[in-house]
Amino acid sequence: MSWPISYHHYVPGPSSFIEMIGGAKKIVEQCARVKPGEDVVISTDSNKIRIAEALAAAALAVGGKPTIVMIPPSLQGVHGAQVPKPVTAACRESDVFFLPTTWSQTHTDARIEAIRHGARGSTLCEVTEDCLCTGGILGDYEQCDKIGRKLGSILSKTKEVRIRTPLGTDVKAQVIGRPVQYETGLFREPGQFAALPDSEINVSPIEGTAEGKAVIDVRIMQLGVTRAEPVTLVIKEGEIKAVQGGALAKDFEQILENLNEKTAYNIAEFGIGLNAACREYATNLEDLGKLGHYHIGIGSSYAIGGKIKAPCHIDAISRDAIIEFDGKLVYNKGVTTF
């Protein structure tokens, strides 16, 4: 089974940097509103250096002061693994930070310390060069933010979230008192955060309350696309208790087992996609943010209002989400009903 990537620069070309500048300018000027004199820290790795350079060029063009810090991707090796202390320190001292990386730095001290010290910024984990040229980056983030804020205002008063899909997902959890994270694509004020080209809101369920099963038919971070071979997660008392399916399910089970830590099975997050421009099955962050998709975060929740600090944070994404807040339908395969 195949699907179109639909863009000729999915594989980096020597001149693709020219087209990448358009997306980099949108991120710097519209999404972050970088101001002259601001310290812009770009934490990256050797796989993503050209993306980091495009962001640095766009920041310099508006008077920002860009600094790139780079590590080999092997120093993380899993999504949500901690980064070296100098990276954390650089992000903490920034006014604006960007994290174009192979492995996600969202759920790390680098991002958390930066936000605590009043910085604003965005992750761009697993981002490919064409993500600055087409797909989700072309979305209307102002509109995404508008929808996300309305949906989030209801979620902030909700006791229980229930998510279903036509393939058999039926999972619910208590969320009362947990803060809503607005990763809508706009981060113009201190402490705001995004995950470009994604646009989403998310919440961390109360530990031990998630129950049901999730049929993952889009993607699992670190594992890959599950379109042809969905993976079913059996969830009880807030943790994954079984992983069902074929070879991909066995591979994912092995990924979790290799972490050798009970917290790696924690249900850490429920996320809701908002961006209609995101391509499906093209890149991880576009699958996370695509309108109609939902995802479950597995592992660390301490960065988004939960209590668990795990050795990972891995997102599992499904399509055609039907979502209820306290029994009321609010989101039907991307159509909001409030």
Secondary structure, 3 states (H helix, E strand, C coil): CCCCCCCCCCCCCCCHHHHHHHHHHHHHHHHCCCCCCCEEEEEEECCCHHHHHHHHHHHHHCCCEEEEEEECHHHCCCCCCCCCHHHHHHHHCCCEEEECCCCCCCCCHHHHHHHHCCCEEEECCCCCHHHHCCHHHHCCHHHHHHHHHHHHHHHCCCCEEEEECCCCCEEEEECCCCCCEEECCCCCCCCCEECCCCCEEEECCCCCCCEEEEEECCEECCCEECCCCCEEEEEECCEEEEEECCHHHHHHHHHHHHHCCHHHHEEEEEEEECECCCCCCCCHHHHHHECCCEEEEEECCHHHCCCCCCCCEEEEEECCCEEEECCEEEEECCEECC
